[in-house]
Amino acid sequence: MNRRGFCLAAVVAVSVVGLAPASVAQDSDQQELVDRAALTVRSLRRDKGLGQGFNNVLSAAKAVVIVPKLVKGGFIIGGEVGEGVMIARTADGGWGSPAFVRLAAASIGLQIGGSVSEVALTIMTDKGLNAMLDNQFKFGAGVEAAIGPVGAGVEASTTTELGADVYAYSTSQGLFAGGSFDGTVIDQLEADNKSYYGSEVAARDVIFNQDLAAGRASTLREALAR
């Protein structure tokens, strides 16, 4: 190989090596978020302040949005923002694959202190799930949300009769107290879905395609199944 050919080959090799870690790093960012979502589910399940309420409501939920870190402030002045995942039940009652989302709110939790919270939104109805799968979902558009009911008296068989399409839970006591859900937005993170699954895929396809990346997110599925 002549000197020019050797130099060209070296440049190509360096370029390929340089690109591969970036792709792996992006994928690992999404996997880290999925793993942190699993930790959030376990944290909420153990939270004594929630009693059996969260566990019972989750057992009847059609889907759930999990935000491991909802940060007060950030680029939304006077509000909260955090990235998380949405995951829905499969036809056999198990859990499918996660789609990546961002929750942004201008009003919830403004009455209390603190800057970081773990949050789960349990989706109880088909109407609530289909609405959230819109490209940019905003509460107050026909989907009723409420603070998650707590206590051992909340039976899984009656949760669909409690009235709301979505119930919100948080490890920060009082996060939703006195706050309004109206204006709270859930955005789909299509770039994160692409990085995680290796191709462009919409959140709706992730949620309803039971065969998509079936071997991934097992830690999250295990946390939800318990």
MIDOSE-1310 file (N, C-alpha, C; in nm, 2 decimals, decimal comma, always signed):
residues 226
mnrr	+0,09/-0,12/+0,00/+0,00/+0,00/+0,00/+0,09/+0,12/+0,00; +0,06/+0,22/-0,09/+0,14/+0,34/-0,09/+0,11/+0,43/+0,03; +0,19/+0,54/+0,04/+0,17/+0,63/+0,16/+0,04/+0,69/+0,16; -0,01/+0,74/+0,04/-0,14/+0,80/+0,04/-0,25/+0,71/+0,08
gfcl	-0,25/+0,58/+0,02/-0,35/+0,49/+0,06/-0,35/+0,45/+0,20; -0,23/+0,44/+0,26/-0,22/+0,41/+0,41/-0,28/+0,52/+0,49; -0,25/+0,65/+0,45/-0,31/+0,76/+0,53/-0,46/+0,76/+0,52; -0,51/+0,74/+0,40/-0,66/+0,74/+0,38/-0,72/+0,63/+0,47
aavv	-0,66/+0,51/+0,47/-0,71/+0,40/+0,55/-0,71/+0,43/+0,70; -0,61/+0,50/+0,74/-0,59/+0,54/+0,88/-0,70/+0,64/+0,92; -0,73/+0,73/+0,83/-0,83/+0,83/+0,86/-0,97/+0,77/+0,87; -1,00/+0,67/+0,78/-1,13/+0,60/+0,78/-1,14/+0,52/+0,91
avsv	-1,03/+0,46/+0,95/-1,03/+0,37/+1,07/-1,05/+0,46/+1,19; -0,99/+0,57/+1,20/-1,00/+0,66/+1,32/-1,14/+0,72/+1,32; -1,20/+0,75/+1,20/-1,34/+0,80/+1,20/-1,44/+0,70/+1,25; -1,42/+0,57/+1,21/-1,51/+0,47/+1,25/-1,50/+0,45/+1,40
vgla	-1,38/+0,44/+1,45/-1,36/+0,42/+1,59/-1,41/+0,54/+1,67; -1,40/+0,66/+1,61/-1,45/+0,78/+1,68/-1,60/+0,78/+1,69; -1,67/+0,73/+1,59/-1,81/+0,73/+1,58/-1,88/+0,62/+1,67; -1,82/+0,51/+1,68/-1,88/+0,40/+1,75/-1,90/+0,43/+1,90
pasv	-1,81/+0,48/+1,97/-1,83/+0,51/+2,11/-1,95/+0,61/+2,14; -1,97/+0,71/+2,04/-2,07/+0,80/+2,06/-2,21/+0,73/+2,05; -2,22/+0,64/+1,95/-2,35/+0,57/+1,94/-2,37/+0,48/+2,07; -2,27/+0,41/+2,11/-2,28/+0,33/+2,23/-2,32/+0,42/+2,35
aqds	-2,26/+0,54/+2,36/-2,28/+0,63/+2,47/-2,43/+0,67/+2,47; -2,48/+0,71/+2,36/-2,62/+0,75/+2,35/-2,71/+0,64/+2,39; -2,69/+0,52/+2,35/-2,77/+0,40/+2,38/-2,76/+0,38/+2,54; -2,64/+0,40/+2,59/-2,63/+0,37/+2,74/-2,70/+0,48/+2,82
dqqe	-2,71/+0,60/+2,76/-2,79/+0,70/+2,83/-2,93/+0,66/+2,85; -2,99/+0,61/+2,74/-3,13/+0,56/+2,75/-3,14/+0,44/+2,84; -3,05/+0,35/+2,84/-3,05/+0,23/+2,92/-3,04/+0,27/+3,07; -2,96/+0,37/+3,10/-2,95/+0,42/+3,23/-3,08/+0,48/+3,28
lvdr	-3,15/+0,55/+3,19/-3,28/+0,61/+3,23/-3,38/+0,50/+3,26; -3,38/+0,39/+3,17/-3,47/+0,28/+3,20/-3,44/+0,21/+3,33; -3,31/+0,20/+3,36/-3,27/+0,13/+3,49/-3,31/+0,22/+3,61; -3,30/+0,35/+3,59/-3,34/+0,44/+3,70/-3,49/+0,44/+3,72
aalt	-3,56/+0,42/+3,61/-3,71/+0,41/+3,62/-3,75/+0,29/+3,70; -3,67/+0,18/+3,68/-3,70/+0,06/+3,76/-3,68/+0,09/+3,91; -3,57/+0,17/+3,94/-3,54/+0,20/+4,08/-3,66/+0,29/+4,14; -3,71/+0,38/+4,05/-3,82/+0,46/+4,10/-3,94/+0,38/+4,13
vrsl	-3,97/+0,29/+4,05/-4,09/+0,20/+4,08/-4,07/+0,13/+4,21; -3,95/+0,08/+4,23/-3,93/+0,01/+4,36/-3,94/+0,10/+4,48; -3,89/+0,23/+4,46/-3,90/+0,33/+4,56/-4,04/+0,36/+4,60; -4,12/+0,38/+4,50/-4,26/+0,41/+4,52/-4,34/+0,29/+4,59
rrdk	-4,30/+0,17/+4,55/-4,37/+0,05/+4,60/-4,33/+0,04/+4,75; -4,21/+0,08/+4,79/-4,17/+0,07/+4,93/-4,21/+0,19/+5,02; -4,26/+0,30/+4,95/-4,29/+0,42/+5,03/-4,40/+0,40/+5,13; -4,37/+0,42/+5,25/-4,48/+0,40/+5,36/-4,59/+0,50/+5,35
glgq	-4,56/+0,62/+5,30/-4,66/+0,72/+5,29/-4,77/+0,69/+5,19; -4,73/+0,61/+5,09/-4,83/+0,57/+4,99/-4,91/+0,45/+5,03; -4,87/+0,38/+5,14/-4,94/+0,26/+5,18/-4,95/+0,16/+5,06; -5,06/+0,09/+5,05/-5,08/+0,00/+4,94/-5,14/+0,06/+4,82
gfnn	-5,17/+0,19/+4,83/-5,24/+0,26/+4,72/-5,17/+0,25/+4,59; -5,04/+0,28/+4,58/-4,97/+0,28/+4,46/-4,97/+0,14/+4,40; -4,94/+0,04/+4,48/-4,93/-0,10/+4,44/-5,06/-0,14/+4,38; -5,17/-0,11/+4,45/-5,30/-0,16/+4,40/-5,35/-0,09/+4,27
vlsa	-5,32/+0,04/+4,26/-5,35/+0,12/+4,14/-5,27/+0,07/+4,02; -5,14/+0,05/+4,05/-5,05/+0,00/+3,94/-5,09/-0,13/+3,89; -5,14/-0,22/+3,98/-5,18/-0,35/+3,93/-5,30/-0,34/+3,84; -5,38/-0,23/+3,84/-5,49/-0,22/+3,75/-5,47/-0,12/+3,63
akav	-5,35/-0,06/+3,63/-5,32/+0,04/+3,53/-5,29/-0,03/+3,39; -5,33/+0,05/+3,29/-5,30/+0,01/+3,15/-5,16/+0,04/+3,11; -5,11/+0,15/+3,17/-4,98/+0,20/+3,13/-4,93/+0,29/+3,25; -4,80/+0,32/+3,24/-4,75/+0,41/+3,34/-4,64/+0,49/+3,28
vivp	-4,63/+0,62/+3,32/-4,52/+0,71/+3,29/-4,43/+0,72/+3,41; -4,30/+0,70/+3,40/-4,21/+0,70/+3,52/-4,11/+0,81/+3,49; -4,10/+0,90/+3,58/-3,99/+1,01/+3,57/-3,90/+1,00/+3,69; -3,78/+0,94/+3,68/-3,70/+0,93/+3,79/-3,65/+1,06/+3,86
klvk	-3,64/+1,16/+3,78/-3,60/+1,29/+3,83/-3,67/+1,41/+3,77; -3,77/+1,46/+3,85/-3,84/+1,58/+3,81/-3,78/+1,69/+3,88; -3,72/+1,78/+3,80/-3,64/+1,89/+3,86/-3,72/+2,02/+3,86; -3,73/+2,09/+3,97/-3,79/+2,22/+3,97/-3,70/+2,32/+3,92
ggfi	-3,75/+2,41/+3,83/-3,67/+2,51/+3,77/-3,63/+2,47/+3,63; -3,50/+2,48/+3,61/-3,44/+2,44/+3,48/-3,48/+2,55/+3,37; -3,50/+2,50/+3,25/-3,53/+2,60/+3,14/-3,68/+2,64/+3,14; -3,76/+2,58/+3,22/-3,90/+2,62/+3,23/-3,91/+2,70/+3,36
igge	-3,92/+2,83/+3,35/-3,92/+2,91/+3,47/-4,04/+2,88/+3,56; -4,01/+2,86/+3,69/-4,12/+2,84/+3,78/-4,20/+2,71/+3,76; -4,14/+2,61/+3,69/-4,20/+2,48/+3,67/-4,11/+2,37/+3,70; -4,15/+2,25/+3,64/-4,07/+2,13/+3,66/-4,05/+2,06/+3,52
vgeg	-3,94/+1,99/+3,51/-3,91/+1,92/+3,39/-3,83/+1,79/+3,42; -3,86/+1,69/+3,35/-3,79/+1,56/+3,37/-3,81/+1,46/+3,26; -3,71/+1,39/+3,23/-3,72/+1,28/+3,12/-3,76/+1,15/+3,19; -3,83/+1,07/+3,12/-3,87/+0,94/+3,17/-3,92/+0,85/+3,06
vmia	-3,99/+0,74/+3,10/-4,04/+0,64/+3,01/-4,18/+0,62/+3,02; -4,25/+0,58/+2,91/-4,39/+0,53/+2,92/-4,38/+0,38/+2,88; -4,46/+0,30/+2,95/-4,46/+0,16/+2,92/-4,60/+0,11/+2,95; -4,65/+0,02/+2,87/-4,79/-0,03/+2,88/-4,80/-0,18/+2,89
rtad	-4,91/-0,22/+2,93/-4,93/-0,37/+2,95/-4,95/-0,43/+2,81; -4,91/-0,56/+2,81/-4,92/-0,64/+2,69/-5,06/-0,72/+2,70; -5,09/-0,78/+2,59/-5,22/-0,86/+2,59/-5,23/-0,96/+2,70; -5,11/-1,02/+2,74/-5,11/-1,12/+2,83/-5,10/-1,07/+2,98
ggwg	-5,11/-0,94/+2,99/-5,11/-0,88/+3,13/-4,97/-0,84/+3,18; -4,87/-0,87/+3,10/-4,73/-0,83/+3,13/-4,70/-0,69/+3,09; -4,57/-0,66/+3,08/-4,54/-0,52/+3,04/-4,45/-0,52/+2,92; -4,47/-0,42/+2,83/-4,40/-0,42/+2,70/-4,27/-0,35/+2,70
spaf	-4,25/-0,27/+2,61/-4,12/-0,20/+2,59/-4,14/-0,05/+2,62; -4,03/+0,02/+2,67/-4,05/+0,16/+2,71/-4,03/+0,26/+2,59; -4,11/+0,36/+2,59/-4,09/+0,47/+2,50/-4,05/+0,59/+2,58; -3,96/+0,67/+2,52/-3,90/+0,78/+2,60/-3,98/+0,91/+2,58
vrla	-4,00/+0,98/+2,70/-4,09/+1,10/+2,70/-4,02/+1,20/+2,79; -4,07/+1,32/+2,78/-4,04/+1,43/+2,87/-4,16/+1,49/+2,93; -4,16/+1,51/+3,06/-4,27/+1,57/+3,13/-4,23/+1,71/+3,17; -4,32/+1,81/+3,14/-4,29/+1,95/+3,17/-4,42/+2,01/+3,23
aasi	-4,40/+2,08/+3,34/-4,51/+2,14/+3,41/-4,48/+2,28/+3,46; -4,58/+2,36/+3,44/-4,56/+2,50/+3,48/-4,62/+2,53/+3,62; -4,70/+2,43/+3,68/-4,77/+2,47/+3,80/-4,76/+2,36/+3,91; -4,75/+2,23/+3,88/-4,76/+2,13/+3,98/-4,65/+2,15/+4,08
glqi	-4,68/+2,14/+4,21/-4,58/+2,14/+4,31/-4,52/+2,28/+4,34; -4,58/+2,38/+4,29/-4,52/+2,51/+4,32/-4,54/+2,56/+4,46; -4,62/+2,49/+4,54/-4,65/+2,53/+4,67/-4,56/+2,48/+4,78; -4,46/+2,39/+4,74/-4,38/+2,33/+4,83/-4,23/+2,35/+4,80
ggsv	-4,14/+2,32/+4,89/-4,00/+2,34/+4,86/-3,94/+2,21/+4,80; -3,81/+2,21/+4,78/-3,75/+2,09/+4,72/-3,74/+2,11/+4,57; -3,64/+2,04/+4,51/-3,61/+2,06/+4,37/-3,61/+1,93/+4,29; -3,61/+1,82/+4,35/-3,60/+1,69/+4,28/-3,71/+1,59/+4,33
seva	-3,78/+1,53/+4,25/-3,88/+1,43/+4,29/-3,88/+1,31/+4,19; -3,92/+1,20/+4,24/-3,95/+1,08/+4,16/-4,10/+1,08/+4,14; -4,15/+1,06/+4,01/-4,29/+1,07/+3,98/-4,33/+0,95/+3,90; -4,45/+0,90/+3,92/-4,52/+0,80/+3,83/-4,66/+0,84/+3,81
ltim	-4,70/+0,84/+3,68/-4,83/+0,86/+3,64/-4,90/+0,73/+3,59; -4,99/+0,68/+3,67/-5,06/+0,56/+3,63/-5,17/+0,59/+3,54; -5,18/+0,53/+3,42/-5,28/+0,55/+3,32/-5,38/+0,44/+3,33; -5,51/+0,48/+3,36/-5,61/+0,38/+3,40/-5,70/+0,34/+3,28
tdkg	-5,71/+0,43/+3,18/-5,81/+0,41/+3,08/-5,75/+0,41/+2,94; -5,82/+0,35/+2,84/-5,77/+0,36/+2,70/-5,77/+0,50/+2,65; -5,87/+0,58/+2,70/-5,87/+0,72/+2,66/-5,75/+0,79/+2,70; -5,71/+0,77/+2,83/-5,59/+0,83/+2,88/-5,46/+0,79/+2,80
lnam	-5,45/+0,66/+2,77/-5,33/+0,61/+2,70/-5,33/+0,66/+2,56; -5,44/+0,66/+2,49/-5,44/+0,71/+2,35/-5,41/+0,86/+2,34; -5,46/+0,93/+2,44/-5,43/+1,08/+2,44/-5,29/+1,10/+2,47; -5,22/+1,03/+2,56/-5,08/+1,05/+2,59/-4,99/+1,02/+2,47
ldnq	-5,04/+0,93/+2,38/-4,96/+0,89/+2,27/-4,97/+0,99/+2,15; -5,04/+1,10/+2,17/-5,04/+1,21/+2,07/-4,90/+1,27/+2,08; -4,86/+1,34/+1,97/-4,72/+1,39/+1,96/-4,68/+1,48/+2,08; -4,77/+1,56/+2,12/-4,75/+1,65/+2,24/-4,88/+1,65/+2,32
fkfg	-4,88/+1,57/+2,43/-5,01/+1,56/+2,51/-5,01/+1,67/+2,62; -5,12/+1,73/+2,63/-5,14/+1,84/+2,74/-5,26/+1,80/+2,82; -5,24/+1,79/+2,95/-5,35/+1,77/+3,04/-5,45/+1,88/+3,03; -5,58/+1,85/+3,06/-5,68/+1,95/+3,05/-5,76/+1,94/+2,92
agve	-5,72/+1,85/+2,83/-5,79/+1,83/+2,70/-5,87/+1,70/+2,71; -5,96/+1,69/+2,80/-6,05/+1,58/+2,80/-6,00/+1,46/+2,88; -5,88/+1,47/+2,94/-5,82/+1,36/+3,02/-5,82/+1,41/+3,17; -5,88/+1,34/+3,25/-5,89/+1,38/+3,39/-5,77/+1,32/+3,47
aaig	-5,70/+1,40/+3,54/-5,59/+1,36/+3,63/-5,62/+1,39/+3,77; -5,56/+1,31/+3,86/-5,59/+1,34/+4,01/-5,47/+1,29/+4,08; -5,46/+1,33/+4,21/-5,35/+1,28/+4,30/-5,39/+1,13/+4,33; -5,28/+1,05/+4,32/-5,31/+0,91/+4,34/-5,37/+0,87/+4,48
pvga	-5,47/+0,79/+4,48/-5,53/+0,75/+4,61/-5,43/+0,66/+4,68; -5,43/+0,67/+4,81/-5,34/+0,59/+4,89/-5,42/+0,51/+5,00; -5,34/+0,42/+5,06/-5,41/+0,34/+5,17/-5,44/+0,20/+5,13; -5,44/+0,11/+5,22/-5,46/-0,03/+5,20/-5,61/-0,05/+5,15
gvea	-5,70/+0,04/+5,17/-5,84/+0,02/+5,13/-5,86/+0,04/+4,99; -5,76/+0,09/+4,91/-5,78/+0,10/+4,77/-5,76/-0,03/+4,70; -5,87/-0,09/+4,66/-5,87/-0,22/+4,60/-5,84/-0,21/+4,45; -5,76/-0,30/+4,39/-5,73/-0,30/+4,25/-5,85/-0,32/+4,17
sttt	-5,95/-0,39/+4,22/-6,07/-0,42/+4,14/-6,16/-0,30/+4,13; -6,14/-0,19/+4,21/-6,22/-0,08/+4,20/-6,15/+0,05/+4,15; -6,03/+0,04/+4,12/-5,95/+0,16/+4,08/-6,01/+0,22/+3,95; -6,07/+0,15/+3,86/-6,12/+0,20/+3,74/-6,25/+0,28/+3,77
elga	-6,31/+0,26/+3,89/-6,43/+0,33/+3,93/-6,41/+0,46/+4,00; -6,28/+0,49/+4,03/-6,25/+0,61/+4,10/-6,26/+0,74/+4,02; -6,27/+0,73/+3,89/-6,31/+0,84/+3,81/-6,20/+0,90/+3,72; -6,08/+0,90/+3,76/-5,97/+0,97/+3,68/-5,91/+0,88/+3,58
dvya	-5,87/+0,94/+3,47/-5,80/+0,86/+3,37/-5,65/+0,84/+3,41; -5,59/+0,93/+3,49/-5,45/+0,92/+3,53/-5,44/+0,96/+3,67; -5,36/+0,88/+3,75/-5,33/+0,92/+3,89/-5,18/+0,94/+3,90; -5,15/+1,05/+3,98/-5,01/+1,09/+3,99/-4,96/+1,05/+4,13
ysts	-4,84/+0,99/+4,14/-4,77/+0,96/+4,26/-4,63/+1,02/+4,26; -4,58/+1,05/+4,38/-4,45/+1,10/+4,40/-4,39/+1,06/+4,53; -4,26/+1,05/+4,54/-4,20/+1,02/+4,67/-4,18/+1,15/+4,75; -4,21/+1,27/+4,69/-4,21/+1,39/+4,76/-4,35/+1,42/+4,81
qglf	-4,37/+1,42/+4,94/-4,51/+1,44/+4,99/-4,55/+1,58/+4,95; -4,67/+1,59/+4,90/-4,73/+1,72/+4,87/-4,69/+1,78/+4,74; -4,62/+1,70/+4,66/-4,57/+1,76/+4,53/-4,69/+1,81/+4,45; -4,80/+1,73/+4,45/-4,92/+1,77/+4,37/-5,02/+1,84/+4,45
aggs	-5,00/+1,86/+4,58/-5,11/+1,92/+4,66/-5,13/+2,06/+4,62; -5,25/+2,10/+4,59/-5,28/+2,23/+4,56/-5,24/+2,27/+4,42; -5,17/+2,19/+4,34/-5,13/+2,22/+4,21/-5,23/+2,18/+4,11; -5,22/+2,24/+3,99/-5,31/+2,21/+3,88/-5,24/+2,13/+3,78
fdgt	-5,30/+2,03/+3,72/-5,24/+1,95/+3,61/-5,26/+2,02/+3,48; -5,35/+2,11/+3,47/-5,38/+2,18/+3,34/-5,25/+2,24/+3,29; -5,22/+2,22/+3,17/-5,10/+2,27/+3,11/-4,98/+2,18/+3,12; -4,98/+2,08/+3,20/-4,87/+1,98/+3,21/-4,86/+1,91/+3,08
vidq	-4,74/+1,90/+3,02/-4,72/+1,85/+2,89/-4,63/+1,72/+2,89; -4,66/+1,63/+2,81/-4,58/+1,51/+2,79/-4,54/+1,51/+2,64; -4,41/+1,52/+2,62/-4,35/+1,52/+2,48/-4,29/+1,38/+2,46; -4,30/+1,34/+2,33/-4,23/+1,22/+2,29/-4,09/+1,25/+2,25
lead	-3,99/+1,17/+2,29/-3,85/+1,19/+2,26/-3,81/+1,09/+2,15; -3,84/+1,13/+2,03/-3,82/+1,04/+1,91/-3,67/+1,00/+1,89; -3,58/+1,10/+1,92/-3,44/+1,07/+1,90/-3,39/+0,97/+2,00; -3,45/+0,97/+2,12/-3,41/+0,87/+2,22/-3,46/+0,73/+2,18
nksy	-3,59/+0,73/+2,13/-3,64/+0,60/+2,08/-3,55/+0,54/+1,97; -3,51/+0,63/+1,88/-3,42/+0,58/+1,77/-3,29/+0,53/+1,82; -3,23/+0,60/+1,91/-3,10/+0,56/+1,97/-3,11/+0,43/+2,04; -3,22/+0,41/+2,11/-3,24/+0,29/+2,20/-3,27/+0,16/+2,11
ygse	-3,36/+0,19/+2,01/-3,40/+0,07/+1,93/-3,33/+0,06/+1,80; -3,25/+0,15/+1,76/-3,17/+0,14/+1,64/-3,24/+0,18/+1,51; -3,36/+0,23/+1,52/-3,43/+0,28/+1,40/-3,54/+0,38/+1,45; -3,59/+0,46/+1,35/-3,69/+0,55/+1,39/-3,82/+0,48/+1,42
vaar	-3,87/+0,50/+1,53/-4,00/+0,44/+1,58/-4,07/+0,53/+1,67; -4,20/+0,55/+1,64/-4,29/+0,64/+1,72/-4,32/+0,57/+1,85; -4,36/+0,65/+1,95/-4,40/+0,60/+2,08/-4,51/+0,50/+2,07; -4,61/+0,53/+1,98/-4,73/+0,45/+1,97/-4,68/+0,31/+1,92
dvif	-4,59/+0,30/+1,83/-4,54/+0,17/+1,78/-4,46/+0,10/+1,89; -4,39/+0,17/+1,97/-4,32/+0,10/+2,08/-4,42/+0,05/+2,18; -4,52/+0,12/+2,21/-4,62/+0,08/+2,31/-4,70/-0,04/+2,27; -4,74/-0,04/+2,14/-4,83/-0,15/+2,10/-4,76/-0,26/+2,02
nqdl	-4,63/-0,25/+2,00/-4,55/-0,36/+1,93/-4,49/-0,45/+2,04; -4,55/-0,56/+2,07/-4,51/-0,64/+2,18/-4,37/-0,72/+2,15; -4,34/-0,73/+2,02/-4,21/-0,80/+1,98/-4,09/-0,70/+1,97; -4,11/-0,58/+2,00/-4,01/-0,48/+1,98/-3,91/-0,49/+2,09
aagr	-3,78/-0,53/+2,06/-3,67/-0,53/+2,16/-3,72/-0,61/+2,29; -3,78/-0,72/+2,27/-3,83/-0,80/+2,38/-3,73/-0,83/+2,49; -3,61/-0,84/+2,45/-3,51/-0,87/+2,55/-3,46/-0,76/+2,64; -3,50/-0,64/+2,60/-3,45/-0,52/+2,67/-3,55/-0,48/+2,78
astl	-3,50/-0,39/+2,87/-3,58/-0,34/+2,98/-3,63/-0,44/+3,08; -3,57/-0,55/+3,09/-3,62/-0,66/+3,17/-3,62/-0,62/+3,32; -3,52/-0,53/+3,36/-3,52/-0,48/+3,50/-3,64/-0,40/+3,53; -3,69/-0,32/+3,44/-3,80/-0,24/+3,46/-3,93/-0,32/+3,46
real	-3,94/-0,42/+3,37/-4,06/-0,51/+3,37/-4,07/-0,59/+3,50; -3,95/-0,63/+3,55/-3,96/-0,70/+3,68/-4,00/-0,62/+3,79; -3,96/-0,49/+3,79/-4,00/-0,40/+3,90/-4,15/-0,37/+3,90; -4,20/-0,36/+3,78/-4,35/-0,34/+3,76/-4,43/-0,46/+3,79
ar	-4,38/-0,58/+3,77/-4,45/-0,70/+3,78/-4,47/-0,74/+3,93; -4,39/-0,69/+4,02/-4,39/-0,74/+4,16/-4,51/-0,68/+4,23
